[in-house]
């Protein structure tokens, strides 16, 4: 969970506290599923860029 140190008077910082105290951290399975989804999105975007590059190199338009 993300944590931060609240600012105290006198430009000091307090102890670390949870940013979202009621929220549970994601499980390893949830983290892996999220990374796989992001990976697929990135691969699709890269494929689009590659196809556009090929079209431009062969004189086509996108």
C-alpha positions, 0 to 999 in steps of 0.5 A: 500500500502506498504510504506517506509521512504527514507534515508536522508543525516546524517542518517535521514529518510524522510516521508513515500512514496508509494513503488508502487505509480501508483498501486491501493490497492486491494479491499476487494473482491480481498483480499478475493479471493486471500486468498481463493486461497491460502487456497485451495493450502495449503489444497491440499498440506496438503492432499498430505502430509497426504496421503504420511504419511499414505502410509509410515505408512501402509508400502507402498511407494510414 
